[in-house]
Amino acid sequence: MVCGLEHRHRTPCARHPAEQQTPGIGTGPLVTLAIDAGLARAAITTEATFSWSAWLWGLAPMSLFIAAVWFSLNLGRPAHLPRLSASLWLVLFWWAALVPTLLYALWWVPGARGLLPEAISREGRLNWAVYIGVWLWLLAILWRTSRRVGASRVRASFLATTVLGALLLSTWWLDSSPWRAVEPESSEPPPRLRLSQETFEQQQVLLAGALERIAVRPATPVQVFGIVYAPHEESVFMREAQLVERVMRERLGADGRTLTLLNHPSTVAHTPWATPRNLRSAIAAVAQRMDRERDVLVLYLTSHGGKDHRLVAQLWPLDVAPLEAADVKAWLDEHGIRHRAVIVSACYSGGWIAPLADDHTLVMTASAADRTAYGCGEDSPLTYFGEALFQHGLAQTRSLEQAFGLAAPRIASMERTAGLSETPSLPQLHVGPRFRERWSEWLRAIEPARQRP
């Protein structure tokens, strides 16, 4: 190096030309921080507030970042050679990184604001390709920047990969956005269950009335009866139970023969509780009103599920027991309901197939026995399974098998869009041959052949 020769002649070493022509070190970080703050605000569609503490927390790693760069540049460098400038390295990097940052913003901000089609705005393949491409671009900038300040190829490669790893970790683990979305205040507090003697007496009247209103079957070949059981108090299960009841009445011909058992604080005054005892009573009441050798019961269960394959029940402060597949089978067998479709929307619900499967039974589950299902959060409109089966599948066909065939790929697509393709739910289906015959007979009875899906 020329600088090394000058050092041997005891001539002052000139500064790197790039350092003389580059803006001051303070300008690059300020511009970068301003852009980052602007992008963070642009990605929030609602009212937001600026948090100085979060902004300063985001600045805290910068001093460590500068020290790490200087240490990496000069580690093991011979004493007779001048120190490589960390400030020059940072200036060059910040300014060079502005271009990919701005280009990525043209992709990220519209997606965050819902301005791009859903298929590409979430974590699908195209979004991952753009994301990875930006990081590879930054890696090239890091390497080139290190070379410009005088680092060797080996040192430049080490520094580039190390800094890129640190940036990735800080991006994933450190929430340094200075903007916080303002959550809208609810005009009404969430409902809470208040237990009293009146509540228990009212529930007894509601259950008796609901059981009494189940219509006696008319003189037709096959009738469908429906029971919806939603034992968890989260609102997503209430919304799903209401949708399923409507679809059973309108699409499956069970109007007047559908009963919903539901645990939610807002429905205590007009809907019977979802407890195992009430479900057993509902099965008994349906059995009394149906032709047990010919008619079909569709039982829909929706809740959280555990690895032990039990359905979770919750309605605080009421203590409700979980529901097991063996109990449901025992009650159906006890009351002689031969043809039944049991549909379970819950995590690990595939564990219900083996206990229930036989020639007269259809068992459909939202997931495999060792997989979770998705869309069961409090604020979710519906579970993925419930939406795909009842809003999508049964809107196009009355065949439960065909509806499952339409729902399964839709669920897989929803999971890919949400970045869940590595752990798919894998919905399951068992159809007994005698059940298939009975459902086909019902389809022939309600639809002319030319209109049948």
C-alpha positions as CSV (number, residue, x, y, z in Angstrom):
1,M,0.0,0.0,0.0
2,V,1.2,3.6,-0.7
3,C,0.2,4.5,2.8
4,G,2.5,1.8,4.2
5,L,5.4,3.1,2.1
6,E,4.8,6.6,3.4
7,H,4.8,5.2,7.0
8,R,8.3,3.7,6.5
9,H,9.5,7.1,5.4
10,R,7.8,8.7,8.4
11,T,5.5,10.7,6.1
12,P,2.0,11.5,7.4
13,C,-0.5,9.0,5.9
14,A,-3.1,10.7,3.8
15,R,-6.8,10.0,4.5
16,H,-8.6,7.7,2.2
17,P,-9.9,9.7,-0.8
18,A,-13.4,8.4,-0.3
19,E,-13.4,9.7,3.3
20,Q,-12.6,13.1,2.0
21,Q,-15.4,13.1,-0.5
22,T,-18.1,11.6,1.7
23,P,-20.6,13.6,3.8
24,G,-20.2,13.8,7.5
25,I,-21.0,10.7,9.6
26,G,-24.0,12.4,11.3
27,T,-25.9,12.9,8.0
28,G,-26.3,9.3,7.0
29,P,-27.7,8.0,10.3
30,L,-30.1,11.0,10.5
31,V,-31.4,10.4,7.0
32,T,-31.8,6.7,7.7
33,L,-33.6,7.2,11.0
34,A,-35.9,9.8,9.4
35,I,-36.8,7.4,6.6
36,D,-37.3,4.5,8.9
37,A,-39.6,6.6,11.1
38,G,-41.5,7.8,8.1
39,L,-42.0,4.3,6.7
40,A,-43.1,2.9,10.1
41,R,-45.8,5.6,10.3
42,A,-46.9,5.1,6.7
43,A,-47.4,1.4,7.4
44,I,-50.0,2.1,10.1
45,T,-53.4,2.8,8.7
46,T,-55.0,4.1,11.9
47,E,-54.2,6.9,14.3
48,A,-50.7,6.5,15.8
49,T,-48.6,8.1,18.5
50,F,-44.8,8.7,18.5
51,S,-42.9,7.0,21.3
52,W,-39.6,8.7,22.2
53,S,-38.7,5.8,24.5
54,A,-39.1,3.3,21.6
55,W,-37.1,5.6,19.3
56,L,-34.3,5.9,21.7
57,W,-34.3,2.2,22.3
58,G,-33.9,1.7,18.6
59,L,-30.8,4.1,18.7
60,A,-29.2,2.2,21.6
61,P,-27.7,-0.6,19.5
62,M,-26.1,1.9,17.2
63,S,-23.1,2.6,19.5
64,L,-22.5,-1.1,19.9
65,F,-22.8,-1.5,16.1
66,I,-20.1,1.2,15.5
67,A,-17.8,-0.4,18.0
68,A,-18.3,-3.8,16.5
69,V,-17.5,-2.5,13.0
70,W,-14.3,-0.7,14.2
71,F,-13.2,-3.8,16.1
72,S,-13.9,-6.1,13.1
73,L,-12.1,-3.8,10.7
74,N,-8.9,-3.5,12.8
75,L,-8.7,-6.9,14.6
76,G,-5.3,-8.3,13.9
77,R,-4.2,-5.4,11.7
78,P,-0.4,-4.8,11.9
79,A,0.6,-2.0,14.1
80,H,2.6,-0.2,11.4
81,L,-0.6,0.1,9.3
82,P,-3.1,2.9,10.0
83,R,-6.4,2.1,11.7
84,L,-9.3,1.6,9.2
85,S,-12.0,4.1,9.6
86,A,-15.3,2.8,11.1
87,S,-16.9,6.2,10.5
88,L,-16.0,6.1,6.8
89,W,-17.4,2.5,6.6
90,L,-20.7,3.6,8.2
91,V,-21.1,6.6,6.0
92,L,-20.6,4.6,2.9
93,F,-22.9,1.8,4.1
94,W,-25.7,4.1,5.2
95,W,-25.8,6.0,1.9
96,A,-25.6,2.9,-0.2
97,A,-28.3,1.1,1.8
98,L,-30.8,3.9,1.1
99,V,-31.6,2.6,-2.4
100,P,-32.7,-0.9,-1.4
101,T,-34.5,0.5,1.6
102,L,-36.6,2.9,-0.5
103,L,-37.3,0.2,-3.1
104,Y,-38.4,-2.3,-0.5
105,A,-40.6,0.4,1.0
106,L,-42.5,0.7,-2.3
107,W,-43.4,-3.0,-1.7
108,W,-43.8,-3.2,2.1
109,V,-45.8,0.0,2.9
110,P,-48.6,-0.6,0.3
111,G,-48.9,-4.2,1.5
112,A,-49.1,-3.2,5.1
113,R,-51.8,-0.7,4.3
114,G,-53.9,-3.3,2.4
115,L,-53.3,-1.7,-1.0
116,L,-51.9,-4.9,-2.6
117,P,-53.8,-8.1,-3.5
118,E,-54.0,-10.4,-0.5
119,A,-52.2,-13.2,-2.4
120,I,-49.0,-11.1,-2.6
121,S,-49.2,-8.8,0.4
122,R,-48.7,-11.5,3.0
123,E,-46.0,-14.0,3.5
124,G,-46.3,-15.9,0.3
125,R,-43.5,-16.9,-2.1
126,L,-43.4,-13.7,-3.9
127,N,-43.1,-11.6,-0.7
128,W,-40.3,-13.9,0.5
129,A,-38.5,-13.5,-2.8
130,V,-38.5,-9.8,-2.5
131,Y,-37.5,-9.9,1.2
132,I,-34.6,-12.3,0.5
133,G,-33.5,-10.2,-2.5
134,V,-33.2,-7.1,-0.4
135,W,-31.1,-8.8,2.2
136,L,-28.8,-10.3,-0.5
137,W,-28.5,-6.8,-1.9
138,L,-27.5,-5.5,1.5
139,L,-24.9,-8.3,1.9
140,A,-23.3,-7.2,-1.4
141,I,-23.3,-3.5,-0.1
142,L,-21.7,-4.6,3.1
143,W,-18.9,-6.5,1.3
144,R,-18.3,-3.7,-1.2
145,T,-18.2,-1.1,1.6
146,S,-15.7,-3.1,3.6
147,R,-13.4,-3.4,0.5
148,R,-13.6,0.4,-0.2
149,V,-12.2,1.3,3.2
150,G,-9.3,-1.1,2.7
151,A,-10.3,-4.4,4.2
152,S,-9.0,-7.6,2.7
153,R,-11.4,-10.0,0.9
154,V,-11.4,-12.4,3.8
155,R,-12.0,-9.6,6.4
156,A,-14.6,-8.0,4.1
157,S,-16.5,-11.3,3.8
158,F,-16.3,-11.9,7.6
159,L,-17.5,-8.4,8.4
160,A,-20.4,-8.5,5.8
161,T,-21.8,-11.8,7.1
162,T,-21.4,-10.8,10.7
163,V,-23.1,-7.4,10.3
164,L,-25.9,-8.9,8.2
165,G,-26.6,-11.5,10.9
166,A,-26.8,-8.8,13.5
167,L,-29.2,-6.8,11.3
168,L,-31.4,-9.8,10.8
169,L,-31.5,-10.6,14.5
170,S,-32.3,-7.0,15.5
171,T,-35.0,-6.8,12.8
172,W,-36.8,-10.0,14.1
173,W,-36.2,-9.6,17.8
174,L,-36.1,-5.9,18.5
175,D,-39.2,-3.9,18.1
176,S,-37.7,-0.4,17.7
177,S,-40.5,1.2,15.7
178,P,-41.2,4.7,17.2
179,W,-44.8,4.6,16.2
180,R,-47.6,2.8,18.1
181,A,-51.1,2.4,16.7
182,V,-53.8,3.9,18.9
183,E,-56.3,1.2,19.8
184,P,-59.9,2.4,19.5
185,E,-61.7,2.5,22.7
186,S,-64.6,0.3,22.9
187,S,-67.9,2.1,23.6
188,E,-69.1,-0.8,25.7
189,P,-67.1,-3.0,28.0
190,P,-66.9,-6.7,27.0
191,P,-69.8,-8.7,28.4
192,R,-69.1,-10.8,31.5
193,L,-71.1,-13.6,32.9
194,R,-72.8,-12.9,36.2
195,L,-74.0,-16.1,37.9
196,S,-77.1,-16.1,40.0
197,Q,-80.0,-18.3,40.9
198,E,-82.0,-16.5,38.3
199,T,-79.4,-17.3,35.6
200,F,-79.5,-21.1,36.4
201,E,-83.3,-21.1,36.4
202,Q,-83.4,-19.2,33.1
203,Q,-81.0,-21.7,31.5
204,Q,-83.2,-24.6,32.5
205,V,-86.2,-22.9,30.9
206,L,-84.1,-22.1,27.7
207,L,-82.9,-25.7,27.4
208,A,-86.3,-27.2,27.9
209,G,-87.8,-24.8,25.3
210,A,-85.1,-25.5,22.8
211,L,-85.5,-29.2,23.1
212,E,-89.3,-28.9,22.9
213,R,-89.0,-26.9,19.6
214,I,-87.2,-29.6,17.7
215,A,-89.7,-30.5,15.1
216,V,-91.1,-34.0,14.7
217,R,-90.0,-35.5,11.3
218,P,-92.6,-35.3,8.5
219,A,-93.4,-38.3,6.3
220,T,-90.4,-37.9,3.9
221,P,-87.7,-40.4,3.1
222,V,-84.8,-38.8,4.9
223,Q,-84.5,-35.7,7.2
224,V,-81.5,-33.9,8.5
225,F,-81.3,-32.8,12.2
226,G,-78.5,-30.5,13.4
227,I,-76.8,-29.8,16.7
228,V,-74.1,-27.1,17.1
229,Y,-71.9,-27.2,20.2
230,A,-69.5,-24.3,21.0
231,P,-68.3,-24.6,24.6
232,H,-65.6,-21.9,24.6
233,E,-66.5,-18.3,25.5
234,E,-64.2,-16.7,22.8
235,S,-66.3,-14.7,20.3
236,V,-64.9,-16.6,17.2
237,F,-66.7,-19.7,18.3
238,M,-70.0,-17.8,18.9
239,R,-69.7,-16.3,15.3
240,E,-69.0,-19.8,13.9
241,A,-71.8,-21.4,15.8
242,Q,-74.3,-18.9,14.4
243,L,-73.0,-19.3,10.9
244,V,-73.2,-23.1,11.1
245,E,-76.7,-23.0,12.5
246,R,-77.8,-20.8,9.6
247,V,-76.2,-23.0,7.0
248,M,-77.8,-26.1,8.5
249,R,-81.2,-24.5,8.3
250,E,-80.8,-23.0,4.8
251,R,-78.5,-25.5,2.9
252,L,-79.0,-28.8,4.8
253,G,-82.7,-28.6,5.1
254,A,-82.7,-28.7,8.9
255,D,-84.9,-25.7,9.5
256,G,-86.8,-26.3,12.7
257,R,-84.6,-29.3,13.5
258,T,-81.4,-27.5,14.6
259,L,-80.3,-26.8,18.1
260,T,-77.4,-24.6,19.2
261,L,-75.6,-24.9,22.6
262,L,-73.2,-22.0,23.1
263,N,-71.0,-20.6,25.9
264,H,-70.7,-16.8,25.6
265,P,-71.6,-14.1,28.1
266,S,-73.7,-12.2,25.5
267,T,-76.0,-15.2,24.7
268,V,-76.8,-16.4,28.2
269,A,-80.3,-14.8,28.1
270,H,-81.4,-16.6,25.0
271,T,-79.2,-19.7,24.2
272,P,-78.7,-22.8,26.3
273,W,-75.2,-23.4,27.7
274,A,-72.8,-25.8,25.9
275,T,-72.1,-28.4,28.6
276,P,-71.7,-32.1,28.2
277,R,-74.9,-32.8,30.1
278,N,-76.9,-30.4,27.8
279,L,-75.4,-32.0,24.7
280,R,-76.4,-35.4,26.0
281,S,-80.0,-34.1,26.5
282,A,-80.0,-32.6,23.0
283,I,-78.9,-35.9,21.5
284,A,-81.7,-37.7,23.4
285,A,-84.3,-35.1,22.3
286,V,-83.3,-35.4,18.6
287,A,-83.4,-39.2,18.8
288,Q,-87.0,-39.1,20.1
289,R,-88.1,-37.0,17.1
290,M,-86.2,-38.7,14.3
291,D,-86.5,-42.0,12.5
292,R,-83.3,-43.4,13.9
293,E,-82.9,-45.9,11.1
294,R,-83.3,-43.4,8.3
295,D,-82.7,-39.8,9.3
296,V,-79.3,-38.2,9.7
297,L,-77.8,-36.1,12.6
298,V,-75.2,-33.5,11.8
299,L,-73.2,-32.6,14.9
300,Y,-70.8,-29.7,14.7
301,L,-68.3,-29.1,17.5
302,T,-66.1,-26.0,17.6
303,S,-63.6,-25.0,20.3
304,H,-60.0,-25.1,21.2
305,G,-58.6,-28.6,21.3
306,G,-55.8,-30.2,23.4
307,K,-53.2,-32.8,22.5
308,D,-55.3,-35.3,24.5
309,H,-58.0,-34.7,21.8
310,R,-60.5,-33.2,24.3
311,L,-62.5,-30.1,23.5
312,V,-61.8,-27.2,25.8
313,A,-64.8,-25.7,27.6
314,Q,-64.7,-22.3,29.2
315,L,-67.3,-19.8,30.5
316,W,-65.8,-18.1,33.5
317,P,-66.8,-18.4,36.4
318,L,-68.8,-21.4,35.4
319,D,-67.0,-24.7,35.6
320,V,-67.6,-26.7,32.4
321,A,-66.1,-30.1,31.8
322,P,-64.2,-30.8,28.5
323,L,-65.8,-33.0,25.8
324,E,-64.3,-36.3,24.7
325,A,-64.9,-38.4,21.6
326,A,-65.7,-41.5,23.6
327,D,-68.6,-39.7,25.4
328,V,-70.1,-38.5,22.1
329,K,-70.0,-42.0,20.6
330,A,-71.5,-43.5,23.7
331,W,-74.4,-41.0,23.7
332,L,-75.1,-41.5,20.0
333,D,-75.0,-45.3,20.4
334,E,-77.1,-45.1,23.6
335,H,-79.9,-43.3,21.8
336,G,-79.7,-45.4,18.6
337,I,-78.8,-42.6,16.2
338,R,-77.4,-44.7,13.4
339,H,-76.5,-42.2,10.6
340,R,-74.5,-39.3,11.9
341,A,-72.0,-36.8,10.7
342,V,-69.7,-35.5,13.4
343,I,-67.7,-32.4,12.3
344,V,-65.0,-31.2,14.7
345,S,-63.3,-27.8,14.3
346,A,-60.4,-27.8,16.8
347,C,-56.7,-28.3,17.1
348,Y,-55.7,-32.0,17.2
349,S,-59.2,-32.9,16.2
350,G,-58.0,-35.7,14.0
351,G,-57.9,-37.8,17.2
352,W,-61.7,-38.0,17.0
353,I,-61.7,-40.1,13.8
354,A,-60.6,-43.5,15.3
355,P,-63.1,-43.5,18.2
356,L,-66.1,-42.5,16.0
357,A,-65.4,-44.0,12.6
358,D,-67.8,-46.8,11.4
359,D,-69.8,-47.7,8.3
360,H,-72.7,-45.4,9.3
361,T,-70.7,-42.4,10.3
362,L,-69.0,-39.4,8.6
363,V,-66.2,-37.8,10.7
364,M,-64.6,-34.6,9.5
365,T,-61.9,-32.7,11.4
366,A,-60.2,-29.4,11.0
367,S,-56.7,-31.0,11.6
368,A,-54.8,-34.2,11.9
369,A,-54.4,-35.8,15.3
370,D,-51.0,-34.2,15.8
371,R,-51.6,-30.8,14.1
372,T,-53.1,-27.5,15.2
373,A,-55.9,-25.8,13.3
374,Y,-55.8,-22.0,12.6
375,G,-58.0,-18.9,12.8
376,C,-59.3,-19.6,16.3
377,G,-58.2,-16.3,17.9
378,E,-60.6,-14.1,19.8
379,D,-60.7,-11.5,17.0
380,S,-60.8,-13.9,14.1
381,P,-64.1,-13.7,12.1
382,L,-64.2,-17.5,11.8
383,T,-61.8,-20.4,12.0
384,Y,-60.1,-21.3,8.8
385,F,-62.0,-24.6,8.8
386,G,-65.4,-23.1,9.5
387,E,-65.0,-20.4,6.9
388,A,-63.8,-22.8,4.2
389,L,-66.4,-25.5,4.9
390,F,-69.5,-23.5,5.6
391,Q,-69.0,-20.2,3.7
392,H,-67.2,-21.7,0.8
393,G,-67.8,-25.4,0.4
394,L,-71.4,-25.8,1.4
395,A,-72.3,-22.6,-0.5
396,Q,-71.6,-24.5,-3.7
397,T,-72.7,-28.1,-2.9
398,R,-74.9,-29.9,-0.4
399,S,-72.6,-33.0,-0.5
400,L,-70.5,-33.0,2.7
401,E,-67.8,-35.0,0.9
402,Q,-67.7,-32.5,-2.0
403,A,-67.7,-29.6,0.4
404,F,-64.7,-31.0,2.2
405,G,-63.0,-31.4,-1.2
406,L,-63.6,-27.7,-1.8
407,A,-62.6,-26.6,1.7
408,A,-59.3,-28.5,2.1
409,P,-57.4,-26.7,-0.7
410,R,-58.9,-23.4,0.4
411,I,-57.5,-24.0,3.9
412,A,-54.1,-24.9,2.5
413,S,-54.1,-21.7,0.5
414,M,-55.1,-19.6,3.5
415,E,-52.2,-21.2,5.5
416,R,-49.7,-20.5,2.7
417,T,-50.8,-16.9,2.6
418,A,-50.4,-16.6,6.4
419,G,-46.9,-18.2,6.3
420,L,-48.1,-21.4,7.9
421,S,-47.3,-23.9,5.1
422,E,-44.6,-25.6,7.0
423,T,-47.1,-26.7,9.7
424,P,-50.3,-27.3,7.8
425,S,-53.4,-28.4,9.7
426,L,-54.1,-31.3,7.3
427,P,-58.0,-31.6,7.7
428,Q,-59.2,-35.2,7.8
429,L,-62.2,-37.0,6.5
430,H,-63.7,-40.5,7.1
431,V,-66.9,-41.5,5.3
432,G,-68.7,-44.7,6.1
433,P,-70.3,-46.4,3.1
434,R,-73.7,-46.6,4.7
435,F,-73.6,-43.0,5.6
436,R,-72.7,-42.1,2.0
437,E,-75.7,-44.1,0.7
438,R,-78.0,-42.3,3.2
439,W,-76.7,-38.8,2.3
440,S,-77.0,-39.6,-1.4
441,E,-80.6,-40.6,-0.8
442,W,-81.3,-37.3,0.9
443,L,-79.7,-35.4,-1.9
444,R,-81.9,-37.2,-4.5
445,A,-85.0,-36.3,-2.4
446,I,-84.3,-32.6,-2.1
447,E,-82.9,-31.8,-5.6
448,P,-83.8,-32.8,-9.1
449,A,-81.0,-34.7,-10.8
450,R,-80.3,-31.8,-13.2
451,Q,-79.8,-29.3,-10.4
452,R,-77.7,-31.6,-8.1
453,P,-74.2,-30.3,-7.4
